Amino acid sequence: MSDNQNLLAEQRRALILEEVRRRGGARVNELTRKLSVSDMTVRRDLDALARQGALEKVHGGAVPVAEASTHEPGFEAKSSLELSAKEDIARAAAAMAQPGTAIALSGGTTTFALARHLLEVPNLTVVTNSVRVADVFHAAQRSGAGAGPAGSRPGAATVVLTGGVRTPSDSLVGSVADAAIRSLHFDALFLGVHGISVEAGLSTPNLAEAETNRQFVGSARRVIVVADHTKWGTVGLSSFASLDQVDALVTDGGLPAAAREEIQERLPELVVAGEQDGEGFAGAL
């Protein structure tokens, strides 16, 4: 862990959570030494993470939360987790988007990070069921940077928001979203997931979101999953796709070697962001 005393609170909390998960728990005095901050700062961080449901405070420290398969964290709770990994994944995944194509982005904090990088890809048509993702593109259009006479930047993405019922992770799901997605065809789908495993495939704790994601997968020529290493081995209540329906997984360097071998045996392409020339390692069968 870094000993930089000037870490932003969200970065410091992400480091704390990573340590708690990696070791199965951590004591306050251990965290103060690793982060070079005061006991009071660590205790405030633990309080904040506990309020988000990201960990459980115990006497003298914290332990991971044993999440049920139906537990669905909110967008804010997830947005502070694995920040650097999500940024690396987003950068690598954006390089896979071809200018002038029709793509879909599901909801999630990783696809939210990806959306910011996709602003640089010209002439995309983007369909999403994520309010947060749509806001990224709409805010860029409103900024007026490089805008033409019609008020949009040259090459700015055309964005379609599906409509539907809002989930805790700010995704739109249900019959309205499903019907909209079912009627469309995408060159590529960039899909965030709650969990991914050999046995359960791709899964989510939200039944309605599972059905909406099935529609996304069924409407895409190419399915690209964007998921940090903590999603591997996690299983939600409802599976919505098997691994043989996935064309590529973009993940980060925290993925264990054994998991990489399992994935490369089953998927056409594995991209580990940040492990090739500073950008990413791609492995394909």
C-alpha positions as CSV (number, residue, x, y, z in Angstrom):
1,M,0.0,0.0,0.0
2,S,1.1,3.6,-0.6
3,D,2.4,5.6,2.3
4,N,1.3,8.9,0.7
5,Q,-0.4,11.0,3.3
6,N,-2.2,13.1,0.7
7,L,-4.3,10.3,-0.8
8,L,-7.8,11.3,-1.6
9,A,-10.4,9.8,0.8
10,E,-11.9,7.6,-1.9
11,Q,-8.5,6.3,-2.9
12,R,-7.6,5.6,0.7
13,R,-10.9,3.8,1.3
14,A,-10.4,1.7,-1.8
15,L,-7.0,0.6,-0.5
16,I,-8.5,-0.2,2.9
17,L,-11.2,-2.3,1.3
18,E,-8.8,-4.1,-0.9
19,E,-6.6,-5.0,2.2
20,V,-9.7,-6.2,4.2
21,R,-10.8,-8.4,1.3
22,R,-7.4,-9.8,0.5
23,R,-6.5,-10.7,4.1
24,G,-10.0,-11.5,5.3
25,G,-9.8,-8.6,7.8
26,A,-7.5,-5.9,9.0
27,R,-6.9,-4.1,12.3
28,V,-6.9,-0.3,12.7
29,N,-3.3,-0.2,13.9
30,E,-2.2,-2.2,10.8
31,L,-4.0,0.2,8.5
32,T,-2.6,3.3,10.1
33,R,1.0,2.0,9.6
34,K,0.4,1.0,6.0
35,L,-1.3,4.3,5.0
36,S,0.7,6.6,7.3
37,V,-2.4,8.3,8.7
38,S,-4.0,8.7,12.1
39,D,-6.2,6.2,13.9
40,M,-9.0,8.7,13.7
41,T,-8.7,8.9,9.9
42,V,-8.8,5.1,9.5
43,R,-11.8,4.9,11.9
44,R,-13.7,7.5,9.9
45,D,-12.9,5.6,6.7
46,L,-14.1,2.3,8.2
47,D,-17.3,4.1,9.3
48,A,-17.9,5.4,5.8
49,L,-17.3,1.9,4.2
50,A,-19.5,0.3,6.8
51,R,-22.3,2.7,6.0
52,Q,-22.0,1.8,2.3
53,G,-22.2,-1.9,3.2
54,A,-18.8,-2.6,1.8
55,L,-17.3,-4.1,5.0
56,E,-18.3,-4.9,8.6
57,K,-16.7,-3.1,11.5
58,V,-15.6,-5.3,14.4
59,H,-13.7,-4.5,17.6
60,G,-10.3,-3.1,16.6
61,G,-10.8,-3.3,12.9
62,A,-13.0,-4.6,10.1
63,V,-13.9,-7.8,8.2
64,P,-15.4,-8.4,4.7
65,V,-19.2,-8.5,4.4
66,A,-20.5,-12.0,3.6
67,E,-22.9,-10.9,0.9
68,A,-26.0,-12.9,0.0
69,S,-26.6,-13.8,-3.6
70,T,-29.5,-11.3,-3.6
71,H,-27.6,-8.4,-2.2
72,E,-27.3,-5.5,-4.7
73,P,-25.0,-2.6,-3.8
74,G,-26.0,0.8,-5.0
75,F,-24.0,2.8,-7.6
76,E,-22.4,5.1,-5.0
77,A,-21.2,2.1,-2.9
78,K,-19.6,0.5,-5.8
79,S,-18.1,3.6,-7.4
80,S,-15.3,3.9,-4.9
81,L,-14.1,0.3,-5.3
82,E,-11.2,-0.8,-7.5
83,L,-10.8,2.7,-9.0
84,S,-7.4,2.1,-10.8
85,A,-8.5,-1.3,-12.1
86,K,-11.7,0.1,-13.6
87,E,-9.8,2.9,-15.2
88,D,-7.3,0.5,-16.8
89,I,-10.1,-1.7,-18.0
90,A,-12.0,1.2,-19.4
91,R,-9.0,2.4,-21.4
92,A,-8.3,-1.0,-22.8
93,A,-12.0,-1.7,-23.7
94,A,-12.4,1.7,-25.4
95,A,-9.6,0.7,-27.8
96,M,-11.9,-2.2,-28.9
97,A,-14.7,0.1,-30.0
98,Q,-14.7,0.9,-33.7
99,P,-15.6,4.4,-35.0
100,G,-19.0,4.6,-36.7
101,T,-20.4,1.4,-35.1
102,A,-23.5,0.7,-33.0
103,I,-22.6,-0.4,-29.5
104,A,-24.5,-1.1,-26.3
105,L,-23.4,-0.4,-22.7
106,S,-25.0,-2.0,-19.8
107,G,-25.3,-0.4,-16.4
108,G,-22.4,-0.4,-13.9
109,T,-19.5,1.5,-12.5
110,T,-17.0,0.0,-15.0
111,T,-19.1,0.8,-18.0
112,F,-19.5,4.3,-16.5
113,A,-15.7,4.6,-16.6
114,L,-15.7,3.2,-20.1
115,A,-18.2,5.8,-21.3
116,R,-15.8,8.7,-20.5
117,H,-13.1,7.1,-22.8
118,L,-15.6,6.4,-25.5
119,L,-16.1,10.2,-25.9
120,E,-13.0,10.1,-28.0
121,V,-14.3,7.5,-30.5
122,P,-16.1,9.3,-33.3
123,N,-19.6,8.7,-34.8
124,L,-20.7,6.0,-32.4
125,T,-24.4,5.1,-31.9
126,V,-24.7,4.1,-28.2
127,V,-27.6,2.3,-26.7
128,T,-27.6,2.1,-22.9
129,N,-29.9,1.2,-20.0
130,S,-27.7,3.2,-17.6
131,V,-28.8,6.7,-16.5
132,R,-25.2,7.4,-15.4
133,V,-23.7,6.3,-18.8
134,A,-26.2,8.4,-20.7
135,D,-25.3,11.4,-18.6
136,V,-21.6,11.1,-19.5
137,F,-22.4,11.6,-23.2
138,H,-25.1,14.2,-22.6
139,A,-22.8,16.3,-20.4
140,A,-20.1,16.2,-23.1
141,Q,-22.6,17.4,-25.7
142,R,-23.8,20.2,-23.4
143,S,-20.2,21.3,-22.6
144,G,-20.0,22.8,-26.2
145,A,-16.4,22.0,-26.6
146,G,-15.8,21.9,-30.3
147,A,-19.5,22.2,-31.0
148,G,-20.8,22.9,-34.4
149,P,-23.8,25.0,-35.5
150,A,-26.3,22.4,-34.3
151,G,-24.8,22.5,-30.8
152,S,-23.0,19.1,-30.9
153,R,-19.4,18.3,-31.3
154,P,-18.4,16.9,-34.7
155,G,-18.4,13.1,-34.4
156,A,-20.3,13.1,-31.1
157,A,-22.1,9.9,-30.2
158,T,-25.8,9.4,-30.8
159,V,-27.1,8.1,-27.5
160,V,-30.3,6.1,-27.0
161,L,-31.5,5.5,-23.4
162,T,-33.8,2.5,-23.2
163,G,-36.3,3.6,-20.6
164,G,-37.6,1.3,-17.9
165,V,-37.6,0.9,-14.1
166,R,-34.6,2.1,-12.2
167,T,-32.5,-0.3,-10.0
168,P,-30.2,0.5,-7.0
169,S,-27.3,0.6,-9.5
170,D,-29.1,3.2,-11.7
171,S,-29.8,0.8,-14.5
172,L,-33.2,0.8,-16.3
173,V,-34.8,-2.6,-16.5
174,G,-38.2,-4.3,-17.1
175,S,-40.5,-4.8,-20.0
176,V,-40.0,-1.3,-21.5
177,A,-36.2,-1.7,-21.5
178,D,-36.4,-5.3,-22.7
179,A,-38.7,-4.4,-25.7
180,A,-36.4,-1.6,-26.8
181,I,-33.3,-3.7,-26.7
182,R,-34.9,-6.7,-28.4
183,S,-35.8,-4.6,-31.4
184,L,-32.2,-3.4,-32.0
185,H,-28.9,-5.0,-33.2
186,F,-25.5,-4.0,-31.9
187,D,-22.0,-4.5,-33.4
188,A,-20.7,-4.9,-29.9
189,L,-22.0,-5.0,-26.3
190,F,-19.8,-3.8,-23.4
191,L,-21.3,-5.6,-20.4
192,G,-20.6,-4.9,-16.8
193,V,-21.4,-7.8,-14.4
194,H,-22.0,-8.5,-10.7
195,G,-20.3,-11.9,-10.9
196,I,-18.6,-14.2,-13.3
197,S,-17.7,-17.9,-12.8
198,V,-17.2,-21.1,-14.8
199,E,-20.3,-22.7,-13.2
200,A,-22.8,-19.8,-13.1
201,G,-21.5,-17.8,-16.1
202,L,-22.6,-14.2,-15.8
203,S,-24.9,-13.4,-13.0
204,T,-26.6,-10.6,-11.1
205,P,-28.6,-10.3,-7.8
206,N,-31.5,-8.5,-9.7
207,L,-33.9,-10.7,-11.5
208,A,-35.3,-8.0,-13.7
209,E,-31.7,-6.8,-14.6
210,A,-30.9,-10.4,-15.5
211,E,-33.7,-10.5,-18.1
212,T,-32.6,-7.1,-19.6
213,N,-29.0,-8.3,-19.8
214,R,-30.2,-11.5,-21.7
215,Q,-31.8,-9.2,-24.2
216,F,-28.5,-7.2,-24.6
217,V,-26.6,-10.4,-25.1
218,G,-29.1,-11.7,-27.7
219,S,-28.9,-8.5,-29.7
220,A,-25.1,-8.2,-30.0
221,R,-22.8,-9.6,-32.6
222,R,-19.9,-9.4,-30.1
223,V,-20.2,-9.6,-26.3
224,I,-17.3,-8.0,-24.4
225,V,-17.5,-8.3,-20.6
226,V,-15.7,-5.6,-18.6
227,A,-15.1,-6.7,-15.0
228,D,-12.3,-6.3,-12.4
229,H,-10.7,-9.3,-10.8
230,T,-13.0,-9.2,-7.7
231,K,-16.0,-10.2,-9.9
232,W,-14.3,-13.6,-10.7
233,G,-15.9,-16.4,-8.5
234,T,-18.8,-14.1,-7.4
235,V,-22.3,-15.6,-8.1
236,G,-25.5,-13.6,-8.0
237,L,-29.0,-14.9,-7.7
238,S,-29.7,-15.1,-11.4
239,S,-27.5,-16.2,-14.3
240,F,-28.2,-14.5,-17.6
241,A,-25.4,-15.8,-19.9
242,S,-23.0,-18.7,-20.1
243,L,-19.3,-18.2,-20.7
244,D,-19.6,-19.6,-24.2
245,Q,-21.8,-16.6,-25.1
246,V,-18.9,-14.2,-24.3
247,D,-16.4,-13.2,-27.0
248,A,-13.9,-11.3,-24.8
249,L,-13.3,-10.5,-21.1
250,V,-11.4,-7.3,-20.3
251,T,-10.1,-7.4,-16.7
252,D,-7.1,-6.2,-14.6
253,G,-3.8,-7.6,-13.4
254,G,-5.3,-8.7,-10.0
255,L,-6.8,-11.7,-11.7
256,P,-5.0,-14.9,-10.3
257,A,-3.0,-17.1,-12.7
258,A,-5.4,-20.1,-12.2
259,A,-8.4,-18.0,-13.1
260,R,-6.6,-16.7,-16.3
261,E,-6.0,-20.3,-17.4
262,E,-9.6,-21.2,-16.8
263,I,-10.8,-18.2,-18.8
264,Q,-8.4,-18.8,-21.7
265,E,-9.6,-22.3,-22.0
266,R,-13.2,-21.1,-22.4
267,L,-13.2,-17.6,-24.1
268,P,-11.8,-16.6,-27.5
269,E,-10.1,-13.5,-26.0
270,L,-8.8,-12.4,-22.6
271,V,-7.5,-8.8,-22.2
272,V,-5.6,-8.1,-19.0
273,A,-5.4,-4.3,-18.9
274,G,-2.0,-2.8,-18.1
275,E,0.2,-5.9,-18.8
276,Q,1.4,-5.2,-22.4
277,D,3.5,-2.2,-23.2
278,G,1.7,-0.4,-20.4
279,E,-1.7,-0.9,-22.0
280,G,-2.9,-4.5,-21.9
281,F,-2.2,-8.2,-22.5
282,A,-4.4,-10.0,-25.0
283,G,-4.6,-13.7,-25.0
284,A,-6.6,-15.6,-27.6
285,L,-7.1,-19.2,-28.4
